[in-house]
Amino acid sequence: MTSDKQAPDKPKKAAVAQSKNRDMGSALRSVYQKTVEEAVPDDLLSLLGKLD
């Protein structure tokens, strides 16, 4: 009888976990994209130029 009560919880928990994973993935992609688009400071470019 307890398995009848537990069965509906598993799909609900799985859906919540998938939603959280999707939200986390979206947040990480957003942060990564902002980082890629960020300009490199001139002083850092100057330091990198000195390595050549």
C-alpha positions in Angstrom: 0.0 0.0 0.0 2.8 2.4 0.7 4.1 1.9 -2.9 0.8 3.4 -4.2 1.5 6.6 -2.3 5.2 6.8 -3.4 4.6 6.2 -7.1 3.1 9.6 -7.9 5.9 11.4 -6.0 8.7 10.0 -8.2 7.5 11.5 -11.5 6.9 14.8 -9.8 10.3 14.8 -8.2 11.9 13.9 -11.5 10.1 16.8 -13.2 11.2 19.2 -10.5 14.8 17.9 -10.9 14.7 18.3 -14.6 13.3 21.8 -14.3 16.1 22.8 -11.9 18.7 21.3 -14.2 17.2 23.2 -17.1 17.3 26.4 -15.1 20.9 25.9 -14.0 22.0 25.1 -17.6 20.3 28.3 -18.8 21.9 30.4 -16.1 25.4 28.9 -16.9 25.0 29.5 -20.6 23.9 33.1 -19.9 27.0 33.8 -17.7 29.3 32.1 -20.2 27.9 34.2 -23.1 28.3 37.4 -21.1 31.9 36.5 -20.3 32.7 35.8 -24.0 31.2 39.1 -25.0 33.1 41.0 -22.3 35.9 43.3 -23.6 39.5 42.4 -22.7 41.1 45.3 -20.7 43.8 47.2 -22.6 46.5 46.6 -19.9 45.9 42.8 -20.2 46.2 43.1 -24.0 49.5 45.0 -23.5 50.8 42.3 -21.3 49.8 39.6 -23.8 51.5 41.6 -26.6 54.8 41.6 -24.6 54.8 37.8 -24.7 55.2 37.6 -28.5 
